[in-house]
Amino acid sequence: MTEIIAVRFKNGGKEYYFDPRGAKVRTGDEVIIETAKGPEFGVCSKGNTMVEDDQVVQPLRPLLRPASDKDRAALQRNREREKEAMKVCQEKVQEHKLEMSLVRCECSFDGNKLLFFFTSEGRVDFRTLVKDLASTLHCRIELRQIGVRDESKLLGGLGICGRPYCCNAFLEQFHPVSIKMAKTQGLSLNPAKISGACGRLMCCLKYEQEAYEDAVKRLPKKESFVETPDGAGTISDIDFLRETVKVRLENAPETPQVYAGCELNVIRNGKGKRPEGYVAPPPEELEKLRKVTPRPITAAPGGRDLAGSIDSALSHLEGERRGGPTRRGERSRPRQESKPREEKAVQGGEKPKEGQGKSRNRRRRHRGGKGKSGGEKSQA
């Protein structure tokens, strides 16, 4: 057994094992580690742990010391230097007219080296750029070309699920993802729906692939001929998450029924011809396949009648539409139709102009005056 501590150098980065040399380090502590590139600033992701010897690549590099305030100040200076070097490198790329897109700049902890990450569609000859940057920034320069998935890992962001990118948050390395996984899970093959921000297939397709493959082995294929508790039929759809299938029964093909996978007796798995001489068992034998008690269609959750709950919901919505909220289950009262107002007579027997009587009544109601009822005539 070997005592180790695990350290990460950036978010979502890979864990590396180091020799604590007797020091007690807790998860989340900031430490200075000796690496092949020199001393580096990292964060402990796993404290002192004993692991098997075959899990460790000897010799282990040592822990130098816990990070101090001076080390944190040096790290902050390096971050500011990275921003300035990024601007300088972008200007030099435009001067040399190179077809490359800079992604990120990283400065070593001792400040002797700058590493630039970039993306490009093809190979780029950046030898003159490296010489120009070295003479301007006065340190060692390294340029490294990366792919689009690595670019998303370095930059980070939010996916269509609303959470940070998996590659930037916790994935240590990329796993191969194929279009076959999307087909197995019954997802849309539209690239816009199953691709991430990097333009490649989403990494999360890999997470549930084993569960889907296990369900595919246990459930019959689509278009299989099966026996159900209600009769024989053909499978039209499969829900792998719920492990249920939708079956078109021979006696009622227009109303498919849903059954659990354990309630089926497979006669023909997959597409093919109907078995010759097949005779359906009696209903008593088929009823023995039922494992789930069917729920009455008219019964709503909670024991209430479904028709009554729908009626009360419709009456409630009708009441809100007419301007008065009603209690659930209570029918809204119909609006009383108002009697048509008669036009008022004026002195001399002349009829008022069109719309004149209505505008007067409207002004009276606005001022708070009492208008005459529609059935009474004004005295001449």
C-alpha positions as a Markdown table, in Angstrom:
| # | Residue | x | y | z |
|---|---|---|---|---|
| 1 | Met | 0.0 | 0.0 | 0.0 |
| 2 | Thr | 1.1 | 3.5 | -0.8 |
| 3 | Glu | 0.0 | 6.8 | 0.8 |
| 4 | Ile | -1.0 | 9.4 | -1.8 |
| 5 | Ile | -2.9 | 12.7 | -2.2 |
| 6 | Ala | -4.8 | 13.6 | -5.4 |
| 7 | Val | -4.4 | 17.1 | -6.9 |
| 8 | Arg | -6.2 | 18.9 | -9.7 |
| 9 | Phe | -4.6 | 21.9 | -11.4 |
| 10 | Lys | -7.8 | 23.3 | -13.0 |
| 11 | Asn | -11.5 | 22.7 | -13.0 |
| 12 | Gly | -12.5 | 19.5 | -14.6 |
| 13 | Gly | -8.9 | 18.5 | -15.0 |
| 14 | Lys | -7.4 | 15.1 | -14.4 |
| 15 | Glu | -6.4 | 13.9 | -10.9 |
| 16 | Tyr | -2.7 | 13.3 | -10.3 |
| 17 | Tyr | -1.2 | 11.4 | -7.4 |
| 18 | Phe | 1.6 | 12.8 | -5.4 |
| 19 | Asp | 3.6 | 11.8 | -2.3 |
| 20 | Pro | 2.5 | 13.8 | 0.7 |
| 21 | Arg | 5.8 | 13.0 | 2.5 |
| 22 | Gly | 4.1 | 12.7 | 5.9 |
| 23 | Ala | 2.1 | 15.9 | 5.7 |
| 24 | Lys | -1.6 | 15.9 | 6.4 |
| 25 | Val | -3.6 | 17.4 | 3.6 |
| 26 | Arg | -7.3 | 17.8 | 3.5 |
| 27 | Thr | -9.7 | 18.0 | 0.5 |
| 28 | Gly | -9.8 | 21.6 | -0.8 |
| 29 | Asp | -6.4 | 22.7 | 0.5 |
| 30 | Glu | -4.2 | 24.7 | -1.9 |
| 31 | Val | -0.7 | 23.2 | -2.3 |
| 32 | Ile | 2.5 | 23.7 | -4.2 |
| 33 | Ile | 3.5 | 20.5 | -6.1 |
| 34 | Glu | 6.7 | 19.5 | -7.9 |
| 35 | Thr | 5.9 | 18.5 | -11.5 |
| 36 | Ala | 7.9 | 17.7 | -14.6 |
| 37 | Lys | 7.4 | 21.4 | -15.7 |
| 38 | Gly | 8.6 | 22.7 | -12.3 |
| 39 | Pro | 6.6 | 23.8 | -9.2 |
| 40 | Glu | 2.8 | 24.3 | -9.8 |
| 41 | Phe | -0.1 | 25.6 | -7.8 |
| 42 | Gly | -2.9 | 23.0 | -7.3 |
| 43 | Val | -6.0 | 22.1 | -5.2 |
| 44 | Cys | -6.2 | 18.9 | -3.3 |
| 45 | Ser | -9.2 | 16.8 | -4.5 |
| 46 | Lys | -8.5 | 13.8 | -2.2 |
| 47 | Gly | -6.7 | 13.9 | 1.1 |
| 48 | Asn | -4.2 | 11.3 | 2.5 |
| 49 | Thr | -5.4 | 7.9 | 1.1 |
| 50 | Met | -3.8 | 4.5 | 1.0 |
| 51 | Val | -4.0 | 2.8 | -2.5 |
| 52 | Glu | -2.7 | -0.4 | -4.0 |
| 53 | Asp | 0.9 | -0.3 | -5.4 |
| 54 | Asp | -0.3 | -1.2 | -8.9 |
| 55 | Gln | -2.4 | 2.0 | -9.1 |
| 56 | Val | 0.6 | 4.2 | -8.7 |
| 57 | Val | 3.3 | 5.0 | -11.2 |
| 58 | Gln | 6.6 | 5.2 | -9.4 |
| 59 | Pro | 8.4 | 7.3 | -8.6 |
| 60 | Leu | 5.8 | 9.7 | -7.1 |
| 61 | Arg | 6.6 | 13.4 | -7.3 |
| 62 | Pro | 6.5 | 15.1 | -3.9 |
| 63 | Leu | 4.4 | 17.7 | -2.2 |
| 64 | Leu | 6.6 | 20.8 | -1.7 |
| 65 | Arg | 4.5 | 22.8 | 0.8 |
| 66 | Pro | 1.0 | 24.2 | 1.5 |
| 67 | Ala | 0.2 | 27.3 | -0.4 |
| 68 | Ser | 0.9 | 30.6 | 1.4 |
| 69 | Asp | -0.4 | 34.1 | 0.9 |
| 70 | Lys | 2.8 | 34.9 | -1.1 |
| 71 | Asp | 2.0 | 31.9 | -3.4 |
| 72 | Arg | -1.5 | 33.2 | -3.9 |
| 73 | Ala | -0.3 | 36.7 | -4.8 |
| 74 | Ala | 2.1 | 35.2 | -7.3 |
| 75 | Leu | -0.7 | 33.2 | -8.8 |
| 76 | Gln | -2.8 | 36.4 | -9.2 |
| 77 | Arg | 0.1 | 38.2 | -10.9 |
| 78 | Asn | 0.4 | 35.3 | -13.3 |
| 79 | Arg | -3.4 | 35.6 | -14.2 |
| 80 | Glu | -2.9 | 39.3 | -15.0 |
| 81 | Arg | 0.1 | 38.4 | -17.1 |
| 82 | Glu | -1.9 | 35.8 | -19.0 |
| 83 | Lys | -4.4 | 38.5 | -20.0 |
| 84 | Glu | -1.7 | 40.9 | -21.3 |
| 85 | Ala | 0.0 | 38.1 | -23.2 |
| 86 | Met | -3.2 | 37.1 | -24.8 |
| 87 | Lys | -3.7 | 40.5 | -26.2 |
| 88 | Val | -0.1 | 40.7 | -27.5 |
| 89 | Cys | -0.5 | 37.2 | -29.1 |
| 90 | Gln | -3.7 | 38.2 | -30.9 |
| 91 | Glu | -2.0 | 41.3 | -32.4 |
| 92 | Lys | 0.9 | 39.2 | -33.6 |
| 93 | Val | -1.4 | 36.6 | -35.2 |
| 94 | Gln | -3.1 | 39.4 | -37.2 |
| 95 | Glu | 0.3 | 40.8 | -38.2 |
| 96 | His | 1.5 | 37.5 | -39.5 |
| 97 | Lys | -1.9 | 36.8 | -41.1 |
| 98 | Leu | -2.2 | 33.3 | -39.6 |
| 99 | Glu | -5.5 | 31.4 | -39.8 |
| 100 | Met | -5.7 | 30.4 | -36.2 |
| 101 | Ser | -8.1 | 31.2 | -33.3 |
| 102 | Leu | -6.6 | 31.7 | -29.8 |
| 103 | Val | -8.4 | 30.0 | -27.0 |
| 104 | Arg | -6.5 | 30.4 | -23.8 |
| 105 | Cys | -3.1 | 31.4 | -22.4 |
| 106 | Glu | -1.5 | 29.7 | -19.3 |
| 107 | Cys | 1.5 | 30.9 | -17.4 |
| 108 | Ser | 3.7 | 28.6 | -15.4 |
| 109 | Phe | 3.8 | 29.2 | -11.6 |
| 110 | Asp | 7.4 | 30.4 | -11.8 |
| 111 | Gly | 6.6 | 32.7 | -14.7 |
| 112 | Asn | 9.2 | 31.3 | -17.0 |
| 113 | Lys | 6.9 | 29.9 | -19.7 |
| 114 | Leu | 3.7 | 30.9 | -21.5 |
| 115 | Leu | 1.5 | 28.2 | -23.2 |
| 116 | Phe | -1.0 | 29.3 | -25.9 |
| 117 | Phe | -3.9 | 27.1 | -27.0 |
| 118 | Phe | -5.4 | 27.7 | -30.4 |
| 119 | Thr | -7.8 | 26.0 | -32.9 |
| 120 | Ser | -7.4 | 25.9 | -36.6 |
| 121 | Glu | -9.0 | 23.9 | -39.5 |
| 122 | Gly | -5.6 | 22.8 | -40.8 |
| 123 | Arg | -1.9 | 22.9 | -39.9 |
| 124 | Val | -0.3 | 26.3 | -39.2 |
| 125 | Asp | 3.3 | 27.2 | -39.5 |
| 126 | Phe | 3.8 | 29.4 | -36.4 |
| 127 | Arg | 7.6 | 29.3 | -36.2 |
| 128 | Thr | 8.0 | 33.0 | -36.9 |
| 129 | Leu | 5.2 | 33.8 | -34.5 |
| 130 | Val | 7.0 | 32.0 | -31.7 |
| 131 | Lys | 10.2 | 33.9 | -32.3 |
| 132 | Asp | 8.3 | 37.2 | -32.3 |
| 133 | Leu | 6.5 | 36.4 | -29.1 |
| 134 | Ala | 9.6 | 35.3 | -27.3 |
| 135 | Ser | 11.4 | 38.5 | -28.2 |
| 136 | Thr | 8.4 | 40.6 | -27.0 |
| 137 | Leu | 7.4 | 38.7 | -23.9 |
| 138 | His | 10.9 | 37.7 | -22.8 |
| 139 | Cys | 10.1 | 34.1 | -21.8 |
| 140 | Arg | 9.7 | 30.6 | -23.2 |
| 141 | Ile | 6.7 | 30.3 | -25.6 |
| 142 | Glu | 4.8 | 27.2 | -26.6 |
| 143 | Leu | 1.8 | 27.0 | -28.9 |
| 144 | Arg | -0.4 | 23.9 | -28.9 |
| 145 | Gln | -3.2 | 23.2 | -31.3 |
| 146 | Ile | -6.4 | 21.6 | -29.8 |
| 147 | Gly | -9.7 | 20.4 | -31.1 |
| 148 | Val | -13.2 | 21.8 | -30.7 |
| 149 | Arg | -14.1 | 19.5 | -27.7 |
| 150 | Asp | -10.9 | 20.7 | -25.9 |
| 151 | Glu | -11.9 | 24.3 | -26.6 |
| 152 | Ser | -15.2 | 23.8 | -24.9 |
| 153 | Lys | -13.5 | 22.1 | -22.0 |
| 154 | Leu | -11.1 | 25.1 | -21.5 |
| 155 | Leu | -13.7 | 27.9 | -22.0 |
| 156 | Gly | -16.7 | 26.4 | -20.2 |
| 157 | Gly | -20.2 | 27.5 | -20.4 |
| 158 | Leu | -23.8 | 26.4 | -20.0 |
| 159 | Gly | -25.4 | 23.5 | -21.9 |
| 160 | Ile | -28.9 | 23.2 | -23.2 |
| 161 | Cys | -29.8 | 21.5 | -19.9 |
| 162 | Gly | -29.0 | 24.7 | -18.0 |
| 163 | Arg | -26.0 | 23.2 | -16.2 |
| 164 | Pro | -22.2 | 23.8 | -16.8 |
| 165 | Tyr | -20.5 | 21.7 | -19.4 |
| 166 | Cys | -19.7 | 18.3 | -18.1 |
| 167 | Cys | -16.3 | 18.4 | -19.7 |
| 168 | Asn | -15.5 | 21.6 | -17.8 |
| 169 | Ala | -17.1 | 20.5 | -14.5 |
| 170 | Phe | -16.0 | 17.0 | -13.7 |
| 171 | Leu | -15.1 | 14.9 | -16.8 |
| 172 | Glu | -11.4 | 14.0 | -16.6 |
| 173 | Gln | -11.2 | 12.7 | -20.2 |
| 174 | Phe | -13.5 | 12.4 | -23.2 |
| 175 | His | -15.2 | 9.1 | -23.9 |
| 176 | Pro | -16.1 | 8.0 | -27.4 |
| 177 | Val | -19.7 | 8.8 | -28.4 |
| 178 | Ser | -21.4 | 7.4 | -31.5 |
| 179 | Ile | -24.7 | 8.0 | -33.3 |
| 180 | Lys | -25.6 | 4.4 | -32.5 |
| 181 | Met | -26.1 | 5.5 | -28.9 |
| 182 | Ala | -28.8 | 8.0 | -29.9 |
| 183 | Lys | -30.5 | 5.4 | -32.0 |
| 184 | Thr | -30.5 | 2.9 | -29.1 |
| 185 | Gln | -32.0 | 5.5 | -26.8 |
| 186 | Gly | -34.7 | 6.4 | -29.3 |
| 187 | Leu | -33.6 | 10.0 | -29.6 |
| 188 | Ser | -34.1 | 12.4 | -32.5 |
| 189 | Leu | -31.2 | 12.1 | -35.0 |
| 190 | Asn | -31.4 | 15.8 | -35.7 |
| 191 | Pro | -27.8 | 17.1 | -35.2 |
| 192 | Ala | -29.0 | 20.3 | -33.6 |
| 193 | Lys | -30.7 | 18.3 | -30.8 |
| 194 | Ile | -28.1 | 15.8 | -29.9 |
| 195 | Ser | -24.9 | 17.9 | -30.4 |
| 196 | Gly | -23.2 | 20.1 | -27.8 |
| 197 | Ala | -21.8 | 23.6 | -28.1 |
| 198 | Cys | -18.6 | 22.1 | -29.6 |
| 199 | Gly | -20.6 | 20.7 | -32.5 |
| 200 | Arg | -19.9 | 17.1 | -31.5 |
| 201 | Leu | -22.3 | 14.5 | -30.0 |
| 202 | Met | -23.1 | 15.3 | -26.4 |
| 203 | Cys | -21.0 | 13.5 | -23.8 |
| 204 | Cys | -24.1 | 12.7 | -21.7 |
| 205 | Leu | -25.3 | 10.2 | -24.3 |
| 206 | Lys | -22.7 | 7.9 | -22.7 |
| 207 | Tyr | -24.2 | 8.1 | -19.2 |
| 208 | Glu | -27.3 | 5.9 | -19.6 |
| 209 | Gln | -26.1 | 3.8 | -22.5 |
| 210 | Glu | -25.5 | 0.7 | -20.4 |
| 211 | Ala | -29.1 | 0.9 | -18.9 |
| 212 | Tyr | -30.6 | 1.2 | -22.4 |
| 213 | Glu | -28.5 | -1.7 | -23.7 |
| 214 | Asp | -29.7 | -3.9 | -20.8 |
| 215 | Ala | -33.3 | -2.9 | -21.5 |
| 216 | Val | -32.9 | -3.7 | -25.1 |
| 217 | Lys | -31.9 | -7.3 | -24.2 |
| 218 | Arg | -34.9 | -7.8 | -21.9 |
| 219 | Leu | -37.6 | -6.2 | -24.0 |
| 220 | Pro | -38.9 | -7.5 | -27.3 |
| 221 | Lys | -38.2 | -5.6 | -30.5 |
| 222 | Lys | -40.5 | -3.3 | -32.4 |
| 223 | Glu | -43.1 | -5.0 | -34.7 |
| 224 | Ser | -42.9 | -8.2 | -32.6 |
| 225 | Phe | -45.9 | -10.5 | -32.4 |
| 226 | Val | -46.8 | -11.0 | -28.7 |
| 227 | Glu | -49.6 | -12.3 | -26.5 |
| 228 | Thr | -51.0 | -9.9 | -23.9 |
| 229 | Pro | -53.6 | -10.3 | -21.1 |
| 230 | Asp | -56.1 | -8.8 | -23.5 |
| 231 | Gly | -55.2 | -10.8 | -26.6 |
| 232 | Ala | -52.6 | -11.1 | -29.3 |
| 233 | Gly | -51.2 | -8.1 | -31.1 |
| 234 | Thr | -48.1 | -6.3 | -32.6 |
| 235 | Ile | -45.8 | -4.0 | -30.8 |
| 236 | Ser | -45.9 | -0.5 | -32.2 |
| 237 | Asp | -43.7 | 1.5 | -29.7 |
| 238 | Ile | -41.3 | 0.8 | -26.9 |
| 239 | Asp | -40.5 | 3.0 | -23.8 |
| 240 | Phe | -37.2 | 1.8 | -22.5 |
| 241 | Leu | -37.2 | 4.1 | -19.4 |
| 242 | Arg | -40.5 | 2.8 | -18.1 |
| 243 | Glu | -39.9 | -0.7 | -19.6 |
| 244 | Thr | -43.3 | -0.6 | -21.2 |
| 245 | Val | -44.5 | -1.4 | -24.8 |
| 246 | Lys | -47.5 | -0.2 | -26.8 |
| 247 | Val | -49.4 | -3.0 | -28.5 |
| 248 | Arg | -51.9 | -2.9 | -31.4 |
| 249 | Leu | -54.4 | -5.7 | -30.5 |
| 250 | Glu | -55.9 | -7.7 | -33.3 |
| 251 | Asn | -59.4 | -7.3 | -31.8 |
| 252 | Ala | -59.0 | -3.5 | -31.4 |
| 253 | Pro | -56.2 | -2.2 | -33.6 |
| 254 | Glu | -57.4 | 1.4 | -33.5 |
| 255 | Thr | -56.8 | 1.7 | -29.7 |
| 256 | Pro | -53.3 | 0.6 | -28.8 |
| 257 | Gln | -52.8 | -0.6 | -25.2 |
| 258 | Val | -49.7 | -0.2 | -22.9 |
| 259 | Tyr | -48.3 | -3.2 | -21.1 |
| 260 | Ala | -45.2 | -3.9 | -18.9 |
| 261 | Gly | -42.5 | -6.0 | -20.4 |
| 262 | Cys | -43.2 | -8.8 | -17.9 |
| 263 | Glu | -46.8 | -9.1 | -19.1 |
| 264 | Leu | -45.9 | -10.2 | -22.6 |
| 265 | Asn | -45.4 | -13.6 | -24.2 |
| 266 | Val | -43.3 | -13.2 | -27.3 |
| 267 | Ile | -44.4 | -15.4 | -30.2 |
| 268 | Arg | -42.3 | -13.7 | -32.9 |
| 269 | Asn | -39.4 | -11.3 | -32.0 |
| 270 | Gly | -39.0 | -8.6 | -34.6 |
| 271 | Lys | -40.5 | -8.2 | -38.1 |
| 272 | Gly | -41.7 | -11.3 | -40.0 |
| 273 | Lys | -44.7 | -13.3 | -41.0 |
| 274 | Arg | -47.4 | -14.4 | -38.6 |
| 275 | Pro | -46.7 | -17.9 | -37.4 |
| 276 | Glu | -48.6 | -20.4 | -39.5 |
| 277 | Gly | -51.4 | -22.2 | -37.6 |
| 278 | Tyr | -51.2 | -19.9 | -34.6 |
| 279 | Val | -54.2 | -20.2 | -32.4 |
| 280 | Ala | -54.7 | -17.7 | -29.6 |
| 281 | Pro | -55.0 | -19.2 | -26.1 |
| 282 | Pro | -58.3 | -18.8 | -24.2 |
| 283 | Pro | -58.9 | -15.5 | -22.3 |
| 284 | Glu | -58.4 | -17.3 | -19.0 |
| 285 | Glu | -54.9 | -18.3 | -19.9 |
| 286 | Leu | -54.0 | -14.8 | -21.2 |
| 287 | Glu | -55.3 | -13.2 | -18.0 |
| 288 | Lys | -52.6 | -15.0 | -16.1 |
| 289 | Leu | -50.0 | -12.9 | -17.8 |
| 290 | Arg | -51.3 | -9.8 | -16.1 |
| 291 | Lys | -49.0 | -8.5 | -13.4 |
| 292 | Val | -50.3 | -5.0 | -13.1 |
| 293 | Thr | -53.8 | -4.3 | -11.8 |
| 294 | Pro | -55.5 | -2.1 | -14.4 |
| 295 | Arg | -56.9 | 1.2 | -13.1 |
| 296 | Pro | -60.4 | 2.2 | -14.1 |
| 297 | Ile | -60.4 | 4.9 | -16.8 |
| 298 | Thr | -63.2 | 6.9 | -15.1 |
| 299 | Ala | -61.5 | 7.0 | -11.7 |
| 300 | Ala | -59.2 | 10.0 | -11.1 |
| 301 | Pro | -56.4 | 10.1 | -8.5 |
| 302 | Gly | -57.8 | 10.6 | -5.1 |
| 303 | Gly | -61.0 | 8.6 | -5.6 |
| 304 | Arg | -63.0 | 11.3 | -7.4 |
| 305 | Asp | -64.8 | 10.7 | -10.6 |
| 306 | Leu | -62.9 | 11.8 | -13.7 |
| 307 | Ala | -66.0 | 13.2 | -15.4 |
| 308 | Gly | -66.9 | 15.2 | -12.3 |
| 309 | Ser | -63.4 | 16.6 | -12.0 |
| 310 | Ile | -63.3 | 17.7 | -15.6 |
| 311 | Asp | -66.8 | 19.2 | -15.3 |
| 312 | Ser | -65.7 | 21.2 | -12.2 |
| 313 | Ala | -62.5 | 22.4 | -14.0 |
| 314 | Leu | -64.4 | 23.5 | -17.0 |
| 315 | Ser | -66.9 | 25.4 | -14.9 |
| 316 | His | -64.1 | 27.1 | -13.0 |
| 317 | Leu | -62.4 | 28.2 | -16.2 |
| 318 | Glu | -65.7 | 29.4 | -17.6 |
| 319 | Gly | -66.3 | 31.5 | -14.4 |
| 320 | Glu | -62.8 | 33.1 | -14.7 |
| 321 | Arg | -63.5 | 33.9 | -18.4 |
| 322 | Arg | -66.7 | 35.7 | -17.5 |
| 323 | Gly | -65.0 | 37.8 | -14.9 |
| 324 | Gly | -65.9 | 36.1 | -11.6 |
| 325 | Pro | -63.8 | 33.4 | -9.9 |
| 326 | Thr | -65.8 | 30.4 | -8.7 |
| 327 | Arg | -65.1 | 27.7 | -6.2 |
| 328 | Arg | -63.9 | 24.4 | -7.4 |
| 329 | Gly | -66.8 | 22.1 | -8.1 |
| 330 | Glu | -69.4 | 24.9 | -8.2 |
| 331 | Arg | -70.9 | 25.9 | -11.5 |
| 332 | Ser | -70.7 | 29.5 | -12.5 |
| 333 | Arg | -73.9 | 31.4 | -12.8 |
| 334 | Pro | -74.9 | 32.4 | -16.3 |
| 335 | Arg | -74.8 | 36.1 | -17.0 |
| 336 | Gln | -78.2 | 37.7 | -17.1 |
| 337 | Glu | -78.9 | 39.3 | -20.4 |
| 338 | Ser | -79.5 | 43.0 | -20.2 |
| 339 | Lys | -82.7 | 44.5 | -21.7 |
| 340 | Pro | -82.2 | 46.6 | -24.7 |
| 341 | Arg | -82.3 | 50.3 | -23.9 |
| 342 | Glu | -84.9 | 52.3 | -25.7 |
| 343 | Glu | -84.1 | 55.6 | -27.3 |
| 344 | Lys | -85.3 | 58.6 | -25.3 |
| 345 | Ala | -87.8 | 60.8 | -26.8 |
| 346 | Val | -87.1 | 64.5 | -27.1 |
| 347 | Gln | -89.4 | 67.5 | -27.1 |
| 348 | Gly | -91.2 | 68.1 | -30.3 |
| 349 | Gly | -91.3 | 64.5 | -31.3 |
| 350 | Glu | -87.9 | 64.6 | -32.9 |
| 351 | Lys | -85.8 | 61.5 | -32.7 |
| 352 | Pro | -82.2 | 61.9 | -31.4 |
| 353 | Lys | -79.3 | 61.5 | -33.7 |
| 354 | Glu | -77.8 | 58.1 | -34.0 |
| 355 | Gly | -75.5 | 57.4 | -31.0 |
| 356 | Gln | -76.5 | 60.6 | -29.1 |
| 357 | Gly | -78.6 | 58.8 | -26.4 |
| 358 | Lys | -76.0 | 56.2 | -25.7 |
| 359 | Ser | -73.2 | 58.8 | -25.3 |
| 360 | Arg | -75.4 | 60.8 | -22.8 |
| 361 | Asn | -76.1 | 57.7 | -20.7 |
| 362 | Arg | -72.4 | 56.8 | -20.8 |
| 363 | Arg | -71.5 | 60.3 | -19.5 |
| 364 | Arg | -74.1 | 60.0 | -16.7 |
| 365 | Arg | -72.8 | 56.7 | -15.5 |
| 366 | His | -69.3 | 58.1 | -15.6 |
| 367 | Arg | -70.3 | 61.0 | -13.4 |
| 368 | Gly | -72.0 | 58.8 | -10.9 |
| 369 | Gly | -75.6 | 59.8 | -11.8 |
| 370 | Lys | -78.5 | 57.4 | -11.8 |
| 371 | Gly | -79.7 | 56.5 | -15.3 |
| 372 | Lys | -83.3 | 55.6 | -16.0 |
| 373 | Ser | -84.1 | 51.9 | -16.5 |
| 374 | Gly | -84.3 | 50.6 | -20.0 |
| 375 | Gly | -88.0 | 49.9 | -19.9 |
| 376 | Glu | -89.1 | 53.5 | -18.8 |
| 377 | Lys | -89.6 | 56.4 | -21.1 |
| 378 | Ser | -88.7 | 59.9 | -20.2 |
| 379 | Gln | -91.5 | 62.4 | -19.8 |
| 380 | Ala | -91.9 | 64.9 | -22.6 |
